Amino acid sequence: MSGSRIIESMKEAVAIARGEMPDDAYQAHIPSQVDVKAIRQGLGLSQASFAARFGLSLHTLRNWEQGKRQPDPAARAYLKVIEKAPDTVYEALAE
């Protein structure tokens, strides 16, 4: 990262801290869909193990994977975090 980009980032951080940035300027991107089954299989876990490890209802997980239901925005965000950092999520929940 260049020095000018660091300075620009610091200015943005100050503006956020002062409440000078519009709310939509730094919102998280929540995907409209996630492939729950692919995330679970990528971790090599059964449905029961995945649900237990990450505090999900097995029934809900099955409904998501079978396309009977879709995860809400908070669940989609949580699933993306699990996909990107499963060990961190597991450690945080194990405390």
Backbone as CSV, one residue per row, in Angstrom:
resi,resn,N_x,N_y,N_z,CA_x,CA_y,CA_z,C_x,C_y,C_z
1,MET,0.855,-1.175,0.000,0.000,0.000,0.000,0.896,1.232,0.000
2,SER,0.596,2.154,-0.881,1.403,3.363,-1.000,1.127,4.318,0.159
3,GLY,2.057,5.251,0.342,1.903,6.235,1.409,0.662,7.085,1.235
4,SER,0.366,7.445,-0.017,-0.821,8.274,-0.249,-2.096,7.495,0.059
5,ARG,-2.107,6.194,-0.223,-3.295,5.372,0.088,-3.455,5.230,1.601
6,ILE,-2.362,5.120,2.319,-2.421,5.033,3.779,-2.991,6.329,4.356
7,ILE,-2.522,7.444,3.850,-3.022,8.742,4.331,-4.510,8.871,4.023
8,GLU,-4.908,8.506,2.818,-6.327,8.582,2.440,-7.166,7.670,3.345
9,SER,-6.669,6.492,3.652,-7.392,5.569,4.536,-7.525,6.137,5.940
10,MET,-6.486,6.788,6.420,-6.534,7.397,7.748,-7.547,8.545,7.782
11,LYS,-7.597,9.342,6.729,-8.582,10.424,6.659,-10.002,9.848,6.675
12,GLU,-10.184,8.763,5.942,-11.495,8.116,5.913,-11.860,7.575,7.295
13,ALA,-10.902,6.985,7.989,-11.157,6.461,9.330,-11.568,7.577,10.287
14,VAL,-10.907,8.708,10.205,-11.260,9.853,11.048,-12.664,10.340,10.717
15,ALA,-12.990,10.412,9.441,-14.332,10.858,9.035,-15.403,9.899,9.546
16,ILE,-15.123,8.613,9.496,-16.067,7.621,10.029,-16.243,7.822,11.528
17,ALA,-15.120,7.984,12.243,-15.171,8.169,13.693,-15.945,9.433,14.079
18,ARG,-15.864,10.441,13.271,-16.577,11.694,13.549,-18.030,11.658,13.092
19,GLY,-18.419,10.585,12.416,-19.785,10.481,11.912,-20.025,11.299,10.657
20,GLU,-18.963,11.611,9.941,-19.061,12.451,8.750,-19.263,11.649,7.462
21,MET,-19.182,10.344,7.542,-19.351,9.495,6.358,-20.776,8.967,6.335
22,PRO,-21.395,8.925,5.169,-22.742,8.343,5.098,-22.679,6.854,5.450
23,ASP,-23.753,6.353,6.039,-23.782,4.958,6.475,-23.471,3.979,5.349
24,ASP,-23.929,4.271,4.144,-23.723,3.325,3.053,-22.297,3.341,2.510
25,ALA,-21.455,4.225,3.006,-20.085,4.303,2.522,-19.218,3.160,3.051
26,TYR,-19.635,2.526,4.107,-18.796,1.470,4.676,-19.617,0.279,5.163
27,GLN,-20.676,-0.035,4.441,-21.481,-1.198,4.800,-20.839,-2.466,4.263
28,ALA,-21.083,-3.547,4.972,-20.587,-4.850,4.544,-21.378,-5.341,3.342
29,HIS,-20.719,-6.091,2.508,-21.404,-6.724,1.373,-21.929,-8.071,1.842
30,ILE,-23.238,-8.225,1.830,-23.864,-9.502,2.179,-24.265,-10.174,0.877
31,PRO,-23.740,-11.365,0.603,-24.096,-12.013,-0.659,-25.583,-12.349,-0.709
32,SER,-26.154,-12.310,-1.898,-27.579,-12.615,-2.043,-27.840,-14.112,-1.913
33,GLN,-26.834,-14.912,-2.192,-26.959,-16.364,-2.052,-25.629,-16.940,-1.600
34,VAL,-25.698,-18.036,-0.876,-24.501,-18.790,-0.515,-24.781,-20.265,-0.781
35,ASP,-23.740,-20.989,-1.142,-23.870,-22.424,-1.371,-23.507,-23.130,-0.070
36,VAL,-24.503,-23.336,0.751,-24.299,-23.893,2.095,-23.659,-25.275,2.010
37,LYS,-24.163,-26.101,1.114,-23.635,-27.455,0.983,-22.156,-27.441,0.584
38,ALA,-21.796,-26.560,-0.337,-20.394,-26.467,-0.760,-19.498,-26.011,0.390
39,ILE,-19.979,-25.078,1.193,-19.202,-24.620,2.347,-18.974,-25.789,3.302
40,ARG,-20.052,-26.508,3.616,-19.957,-27.642,4.539,-19.040,-28.732,3.986
41,GLN,-19.244,-29.087,2.722,-18.427,-30.139,2.124,-16.967,-29.720,2.004
42,GLY,-16.740,-28.436,1.760,-15.371,-27.934,1.702,-14.621,-28.108,3.013
43,LEU,-15.371,-28.153,4.096,-14.766,-28.368,5.417,-14.703,-29.858,5.770
44,GLY,-15.284,-30.692,4.911,-15.255,-32.132,5.146,-16.123,-32.577,6.307
45,LEU,-17.206,-31.872,6.556,-18.071,-32.179,7.696,-19.418,-32.731,7.239
46,SER,-19.969,-33.615,8.034,-21.335,-34.078,7.809,-22.284,-32.949,8.186
47,GLN,-23.538,-33.084,7.792,-24.524,-32.071,8.172,-24.601,-31.947,9.692
48,ALA,-24.655,-33.075,10.382,-24.768,-33.050,11.848,-23.550,-32.386,12.488
49,SER,-22.367,-32.703,11.996,-21.142,-32.117,12.566,-21.065,-30.614,12.301
50,PHE,-21.398,-30.211,11.074,-21.367,-28.787,10.724,-22.348,-28.006,11.587
51,ALA,-23.572,-28.526,11.706,-24.590,-27.847,12.512,-24.146,-27.711,13.967
52,ALA,-23.631,-28.792,14.526,-23.201,-28.773,15.927,-22.009,-27.840,16.131
53,ARG,-21.050,-27.895,15.247,-19.827,-27.099,15.390,-20.109,-25.600,15.338
54,PHE,-21.076,-25.206,14.500,-21.310,-23.775,14.302,-22.637,-23.280,14.878
55,GLY,-23.262,-24.095,15.728,-24.456,-23.660,16.450,-25.688,-23.486,15.594
56,LEU,-25.830,-24.319,14.591,-26.985,-24.250,13.703,-27.927,-25.412,13.974
57,SER,-29.184,-25.212,13.683,-30.159,-26.289,13.759,-29.932,-27.231,12.576
58,LEU,-29.872,-28.521,12.844,-29.701,-29.503,11.773,-30.867,-29.411,10.791
59,HIS,-32.065,-29.235,11.303,-33.251,-29.103,10.450,-33.117,-27.902,9.509
60,THR,-32.691,-26.782,10.043,-32.504,-25.576,9.237,-31.434,-25.793,8.178
61,LEU,-30.308,-26.384,8.565,-29.231,-26.653,7.622,-29.728,-27.525,6.474
62,ARG,-30.480,-28.558,6.795,-31.013,-29.444,5.756,-31.954,-28.688,4.821
63,ASN,-32.791,-27.841,5.377,-33.701,-27.050,4.545,-32.930,-26.125,3.600
64,TRP,-31.856,-25.528,4.087,-31.036,-24.667,3.234,-30.418,-25.479,2.103
65,GLU,-29.834,-26.607,2.453,-29.148,-27.413,1.442,-30.111,-27.990,0.413
66,GLN,-31.310,-28.280,0.810,-32.301,-28.851,-0.110,-33.070,-27.776,-0.875
67,GLY,-32.787,-26.516,-0.601,-33.442,-25.426,-1.300,-34.858,-25.145,-0.833
68,LYS,-35.249,-25.736,0.294,-36.597,-25.492,0.821,-36.695,-24.117,1.479
69,ARG,-35.598,-23.652,1.997,-35.515,-22.344,2.648,-34.201,-21.689,2.234
70,GLN,-34.166,-20.363,2.363,-32.947,-19.600,2.089,-32.475,-18.938,3.381
71,PRO,-31.178,-18.925,3.635,-30.675,-18.223,4.822,-31.006,-16.730,4.739
72,ASP,-31.352,-16.139,5.879,-31.594,-14.694,5.907,-30.247,-13.963,5.798
73,PRO,-30.253,-12.643,5.651,-28.988,-11.923,5.466,-27.965,-12.171,6.577
74,ALA,-28.408,-12.214,7.824,-27.454,-12.454,8.922,-26.850,-13.849,8.811
75,ALA,-27.655,-14.837,8.482,-27.157,-16.206,8.333,-26.207,-16.299,7.140
76,ARG,-26.521,-15.606,6.043,-25.619,-15.616,4.881,-24.267,-15.007,5.241
77,ALA,-24.290,-13.918,5.997,-23.031,-13.303,6.431,-22.249,-14.276,7.323
78,TYR,-22.942,-14.909,8.258,-22.302,-15.878,9.150,-21.694,-17.033,8.356
79,LEU,-22.425,-17.534,7.378,-21.931,-18.642,6.560,-20.695,-18.235,5.760
80,LYS,-20.657,-16.997,5.265,-19.471,-16.521,4.547,-18.270,-16.432,5.473
81,VAL,-18.497,-16.011,6.715,-17.401,-15.962,7.679,-16.913,-17.378,7.974
82,ILE,-17.834,-18.315,8.131,-17.453,-19.716,8.329,-16.622,-20.194,7.144
83,GLU,-17.049,-19.855,5.938,-16.332,-20.285,4.737,-14.903,-19.741,4.716
84,LYS,-14.725,-18.491,5.100,-13.415,-17.833,5.026,-12.513,-18.116,6.228
85,ALA,-13.111,-18.297,7.412,-12.307,-18.453,8.634,-12.969,-19.434,9.601
86,PRO,-13.140,-20.691,9.187,-13.857,-21.649,10.037,-13.200,-21.884,11.397
87,ASP,-11.889,-21.911,11.430,-11.205,-22.155,12.703,-11.421,-20.995,13.673
88,THR,-11.415,-19.783,13.167,-11.641,-18.615,14.010,-13.048,-18.638,14.588
89,VAL,-14.029,-18.977,13.748,-15.418,-19.058,14.229,-15.534,-20.134,15.287
90,TYR,-14.964,-21.289,15.023,-15.029,-22.399,15.970,-14.390,-22.012,17.304
91,GLU,-13.220,-21.398,17.242,-12.534,-20.984,18.477,-13.357,-19.964,19.247
92,ALA,-13.952,-19.015,18.548,-14.759,-17.993,19.214,-15.972,-18.609,19.909
93,LEU,-16.564,-19.604,19.283,-17.747,-20.239,19.862,-17.411,-21.259,20.942
94,ALA,-16.178,-21.734,20.973,-15.762,-22.754,21.937,-15.460,-22.168,23.311
95,GLU,-15.360,-20.850,23.401,-14.998,-20.216,24.682,-16.081,-20.342,25.702
